[in-house]
């Protein structure tokens, strides 16, 4: 006996629906995979540029910028991709490849990434750096630092960004803002984590040794031997450059 027309049509409909579903799923997988591959390529470039900013050529920047625009076309609501887009455009601005008027959308990338992932401490810290370094909005920057510390007070990225913001704008900070920086510096100096090396590079770059010595000697009395050694060796040597 041949199957009834109704049963045959039902089978055909199921097959069509399954085929459509498979194509839709494969499309999603392809989009996510392609976006991820490009994201990690740009992340690698940014890592290299962070180690040595002279490595950022205009050709590389244009390639990274184009890649992230395509990634966001495929995955417009992915917080990591939004944050990466903001960082790429910041690098372009710092190197002179983007004019200030072209930076208008960067803040929106930060805000949208944070809206999508509101407990992301590193995003608040990165946003603070943008506000301080590009916009010179220090009050707003320290408001973001406060949020970063709320969600991740001991995260390396949060501590490093806090000190980068503070040291880069030191002469313009309020007493309260400087207190935040000093407290963060004391936490890092007393920490066994590897962030200390990056922090020391910041201290030397902005010549903060003398001020650090005065504060740390007061705040880290009776600290562990390795902490006292750091303070004396890296901040309080007799011929330490003055800030």
MOSULBEL-V542629 format. One record per residue. RES is the residue in one letter. BURIAL is + if it has 24 or more other ideal C-beta (glycine too) atoms within 12 Angstrom, else -. D_FIRST is the distance of its C-alpha to the first C-alpha in whole Angstrom. Layout:
# MOSULBEL-V542629
res burial d_first
RES BURIAL D_FIRST
RES BURIAL D_FIRST
This chain:
# MOSULBEL-V542629
res burial d_first
X - 0
X - 4
X - 6
X - 9
X - 12
X - 14
X - 13
X - 13
X - 16
X - 17
X - 17
X - 18
X - 21
X - 22
X - 22
X - 24
X - 26
X - 26
X - 28
X - 30
X - 31
X - 32
X - 34
X - 36
X - 37
X - 38
X - 40
X - 42
X - 42
X - 44
X - 46
X - 47
X - 48
X - 49
X + 52
X - 52
X - 54
X + 56
X + 57
X - 58
X + 60
X + 62
X + 63
X - 64
X + 66
X + 68
X - 68
X - 70
X + 72
X - 73
X - 75
X - 77
X - 76
X - 78
X - 75
X + 73
X - 73
X - 72
X - 69
X + 68
X + 68
X - 66
X - 64
X + 63
X + 64
X - 61
X + 59
X + 59
X + 58
X - 55
X + 54
X + 55
X - 53
X + 50
X + 51
X - 53
X - 54
X + 54
X + 58
X + 59
X + 58
X + 60
X + 63
X + 63
X + 63
X + 66
X + 68
X + 67
X + 68
X + 71
X + 72
X + 72
X + 75
X + 77
X + 77
X - 78
X - 74
X + 73
X - 76
X - 76
X - 75
X - 72
X + 71
X - 71
X - 67
X + 68
X + 69
X - 65
X + 63
X + 65
X + 65
X + 61
X + 61
X + 63
X - 61
X - 58
X - 59
X - 62
X - 64
X + 64
X + 67
X + 68
X + 66
X + 69
X + 72
X + 71
X + 71
X + 74
X + 75
X + 74
X + 76
X + 79
X + 79
X + 77
X + 78
X - 81
X - 80
X + 82
X - 81
X + 78
X + 77
X + 79
X - 77
X + 74
X + 75
X + 76
X + 72
X + 71
X + 74
X - 72
X - 69
X + 70
X + 74
X - 74
X + 71
X + 73
X + 72
X + 73
X + 76
X + 77
X + 76
X + 78
X + 81
X + 80
X + 80
X + 83
X + 85
X + 84
X + 86
X + 88
X - 91
X - 89
X + 88
X - 89
X - 91
X - 88
X + 85
X + 88
X - 87
X + 84
X + 84
X + 87
X + 85
X + 82
X + 84
X + 85
X + 82
X + 81
X + 84
X + 84
X + 80
X - 79
X - 77
X - 76
X + 77
X + 81
X - 81
X - 79
X + 81
X + 84
X - 84
X + 83
X + 87
X - 88
X - 87
X + 88
X - 91
X + 91
X + 92
X - 96
X + 94
X + 92
X + 94
X - 96
X + 93
X + 92
X - 95
X - 95
X - 92
X + 91
X - 94
X - 94
X - 90
X - 89
X - 91
X - 88
X + 88
X - 92
X - 92
X + 90
X + 92
X - 95
X - 93
X + 91
X + 93
X + 97
X - 98
X - 102
X - 101
X - 98
X - 97
X - 98
X - 95
